[in-house]
Amino acid sequence: MIIDGKKIAKDLRKNLKNEIENLKNNIKPYLVVILIGDNTASKIYVKNKEKSASEVGIKSKVIKFEVNINEKDLINKIEDLNSDTSVHGILVQLPLPKHIDERKIISKINPLKDVDGFHPVNVGNLSSGNDAMIPCTPLGCYLLLKDTIQNLSGKNVVIIGRSNINGKPMAQLLLKENCTVTVAHSKTKNIEKICQHADIIVVAVGKPKMINKDWVNKNSVVIDVGINRIEEKGFKKIVGDADFENIKNEVSAITPVPGGVGPMTIACLLKNTLKAYKNQVK
Ligand code: NAP
């Protein structure tokens, strides 16, 4: 089974649009994105976020700064947005220029408006099992898994990658679902062997086609977060961390790249913006 992230994300966006249309007041959810510098990938991501927000009825604005903006000016802007009650979600597009301390900037966002779920308060709430803003990509993976398996309790999961934006929050989400979770990383020995017995593999590494037939079994569900740009037979293409063509018939279900986790990430940003709105507008 190919897990159709595009369709599941479309359904999610449709539900969000419905919910936003039926809000019982005239205030629309409002997302502000801060974009610093000239990074081409960041500009594309931000444009897609703006477009998807407007399609579901979320108001959005992009505030652009030159690459040499100083930390203090950026913090002042975030504090203004924190105290602006018309703004419900704030997202600072990462990565930031090297002279700006990413952790410090994220910690300045009001946790209620932190639609990326990276603020330490949200990280702590997620790991304590409390209500939290959940980072968009792991939330998207979780929704894909729920759509595919429904009852995750007792499943043996291997997560490959332990980044703050992917692997760690994914582990917390699946622990909460009573999965047995192993988190593997670059220092883990025999990952291939560990994966062979997993019911679910979530891979977020950034190594093209790392997972092949030898890593999976007939019952495995593979969620592939990786986005890798490669050149194959003279053509540029995007592939995941799993060798999709080689293993799609060897597993129970798998997400394609593109068309799997990617569309869910943006849909979950919209979901988080609506959640932030509901937490602030009573
Ligand atoms: P990251 O911060 O670079 O983390 C990569 C993780 O992979 C680290 O924990 C690293 O281990 C581990 N790793 C590296 N080589 C490994 C190996 N050979 N075996 C096992 N583990 C290994 O990356 P990230 O930001 O989480 O992103 C991961 C991938 O997801 C990238 O391709 C990125 O483009 C993609 N991504 C996709 C989406 C989406 O919407 N689909 C969103 C975000 C990211 P150590 O901790 O030991 O270094």
Boltz pocket constraint, residues with backbone or C-beta under 6 A from the ligand:
constraints:
  - pocket:
      binder: B
      contacts: [[A, 137], [A, 160], [A, 161], [A, 162], [A, 163], [A, 164], [A, 165], [A, 166], [A, 167], [A, 184], [A, 185], [A, 186], [A, 187], [A, 191], [A, 203], [A, 204], [A, 205], [A, 206], [A, 207], [A, 224], [A, 225], [A, 226], [A, 227], [A, 228], [A, 261], [A, 262], [A, 265]]
      max_distance: 6.0
